[in-house]
Amino acid sequence: MSTLQTFALLLAGHAVADYPLQGDFLAKAKNRANPIPGVPWYHGLLPHAAIHGGMVGLITGSLTLGVAEFVAHCFIDDAKCMGRISYNTDQALHVACKVLWVALLAAWGPLP
C-alpha cells in the first residue's frame, strides 16, 4: 500500500471511529468535566481511544502505532473535554498524528 493510500485510510478510519463508532454514550461518558452520573469518565475515554488505536493498528499492521494512537487519542480528547483545546484543535491534532504515523512508516518501514 502506498503512503498516500495509508494516509487516506487512516483519515477515513478516524472519521468512522470518531463519529459513528463513538456514539452519544461514549461522547458524553468520556468527559470528566461533565461525566454521566455513575459512569467513571475513563469508562468512556479508554474504550473510545481503543477503537481509534485498533483502527490504526488494523490499517497500518502495527501494534506499536495502534498503541501510540491509543495514548495520543486519550491525551487529545481529554484536553478537549477539559476545555484546554478547541474542537478544531482536537481534530487538527488527530490528523497530525496520522501524518506522523505515515511518516514513521515511510522512514522506518513496517513497525511491530
C-alpha positions, 0 to 999 in steps of 0.5 A, spaced: 500 500 500 502 506 498 503 512 503 498 516 500 493 510 500 495 509 508 494 516 509 487 516 506 485 510 510 487 512 516 483 519 515 477 515 513 478 510 519 478 516 524 472 519 521 468 512 522 471 511 529 470 518 531 463 519 529 459 513 528 463 508 532 463 513 538 456 514 539 452 519 544 454 514 550 461 514 549 461 522 547 458 524 553 461 518 558 468 520 556 468 527 559 470 528 566 468 535 566 461 533 565 461 525 566 454 521 566 452 520 573 455 513 575 459 512 569 467 513 571 469 518 565 475 513 563 469 508 562 468 512 556 475 515 554 479 508 554 474 504 550 473 510 545 481 511 544 481 503 543 477 503 537 481 509 534 488 505 536 485 498 533 483 502 527 490 504 526 493 498 528 488 494 523 490 499 517 497 500 518 499 492 521 502 495 527 501 494 534 506 499 536 502 505 532 495 502 534 498 503 541 501 510 540 494 512 537 491 509 543 495 514 548 495 520 543 487 519 542 486 519 550 491 525 551 487 529 545 480 528 547 481 529 554 484 536 553 478 537 549 473 535 554 477 539 559 476 545 555 484 546 554 483 545 546 478 547 541 474 542 537 478 544 531 484 543 535 482 536 537 481 534 530 487 538 527 491 534 532 488 527 530 490 528 523 497 530 525 498 524 528 496 520 522 501 524 518 506 522 523 504 515 523 505 515 515 511 518 516 514 513 521 512 508 516 515 511 510 522 512 514 522 506 518 518 501 514 513 496 517 513 497 525 511 491 530 
